Amino acid sequence: FSFTLQEHNVTKNFMVMTNTADTANLCGLRREDFQATIDGKATDLYILKNNEGNEVAITNYGGAIVAIMVPDKDGKHANVIQGHDNIKDVMESPEPYLSTLIGRYGNRICKGKFQLHGKEYSLPINNGPNCLHGGKKGFNAKVWDALQMNDHTLVLKYVSPYGEEGFSGEVRVTVVYAFNDDNELSIDYMATTNKKTVINLTSHGFFSLAGIADPTPTIDNLVCEINADYYLPIDETSIPTGEIRFVKGTPFDFRKPKTVGQDIDADNEQIKNGAGYDHCFVLNKKEESELSFAAKITEPVSGRTMEVFTTEPGVQVYTDNWADGYKGQHGATFPRRSAICFEAQHFPDSPNHPYFPSVVLKPGEQYTQKTVYKFGVEK
């Protein structure tokens, strides 16, 4: 599937006409509950379906994925991603990044400062002493132009103006969600800029393979495998120290499958710094930017599985260490460690670590990223 970055304006009427979401869906979400005008732009709900009878629901507010309906080993469907059931709750969520798109810069930048073409840039401080996920109003809080191409493809576009949240350059972003008959939810990202800038896009899906519930079960018993020989240690403010550390002999060794809960509260400085897992794993790659296996989780009771493939050099694994049982859709509640996130990305604080893979985007270049979340069942 190919597209250009030239057309970034989708009219409100066209948005409505091409939206196939209705109340006859598995997730039980209603379009009208997601329809509003925010910052002069229309929000809506979009449902992607495949020929296996499964579906993904997305709103163009923040590109938030609000439902992924897939079966367990007995064929029973449940929503395996945390979300809300109306636009007000999405906007006012206690977790502002709940299953949303992230930009301009996913993860943290130390003290919100970095140097680019001889100039120091200052970003908003919104996470301890650091800038997190693009600042106080990142891509998670923007209304994206939306065009549903067909039953299984949604295109979102956003133009980030020059100077937004302190970043240089105007950046034009296209994100394409596609859901195929192999139960693969792929997310393709493209971006261009008119001035040298930094960029690090990702999706912050909060996955709960047991199915969201009241309360949503803990992820402790999820069996997890991560294709990474190394990870990035962090300081007490969650900024990478600059070291790239071998996982062997640490709680971060998921090269062979083990339960998430096995070492999540280990007596380990890094676990304490993250209040659990909140670290970037350096993915094993044969070639730079190849689409390759990153991780797999298996939920033992339901039999549901999810595999992650990405072109990115790293994946931030976050075990939902700060949730407090807040309310989600259809009366579900989201306690601490009831979800796991696999945020495929370049490394945190890369602009301040010259030997990390570059996050600089120049005029005339195109930023691209592809991540695939593949759902399955093991009986």
Buried (B, 14 or more C-beta within 10 A) or exposed (E): EEBEEEEEEBEEEBBEEBBBBEEEBBBEBBBEBBBBEBEEBBBBBBBBBBEBEBBBBBBBBBBBBBBBBBBBEEEEBBBBBBBBBBBEBBBEBBBBBBBBBBBBBBBBBBBBBBEBEEEEBEBBBBBEEBBBBBBBEBBBBBBBBBBBEEEBBBBBBBBBEEEBBBBBBBBBBBBBBBBBEEBBBBBBBBBBBEBBBBBBBBBBBBBBBBBBBEEBBBBBBBBBBBBBBBBBBBEEEBBBBEEBBEBEEBBBBBBEEBBBBBBBBBEEEBBEBBBBBBBBBBBBBEEEBEBBBBBBBBBEEBBBBBBBBBBBBBBBBBBBEEBEEBBBBBEBBBBBBBBBBBBBBBBBBBBBBEEBBEBBBEEEEEBEBBBBBBBBBEE
